[in-house]
């Protein structure tokens, strides 16, 4: 049931990305999720024991909530060591 809910959430966010951007070009549905704390719940699902749930949550976060220009401290540390 949770996997189906995540699939539905991804579809809603995709629809928002296509059709419901605010004047700044931000997805209104993604902003709503951030404001209501739903993004925190989604981030918590990354620790779910079921790999499918974890992967779905990660995919949604990467696709709709990660900023491309925002540097990831962990990746910077890994790249610095190499």
Residue pairs with C-beta under 8 A, 6 or more apart in sequence:
2 45
2 48
2 50
2 53
3 50
3 52
3 53
3 56
6 45
6 53
6 56
6 57
6 60
7 56
9 42
9 60
10 56
10 59
10 60
10 63
12 29
13 27
13 29
13 30
13 33
13 60
13 63
13 64
15 29
16 27
16 28
16 29
16 30
17 27
17 30
17 64
20 27
20 28
20 29
21 27
21 28
22 28
22 31
27 64
30 64
30 65
32 38
33 39
33 42
34 65
39 61
39 65
42 57
42 60
42 61
43 57
43 61
45 53
45 54
45 56
45 57
46 54
46 57
46 58
46 61
47 54
48 54
48 57
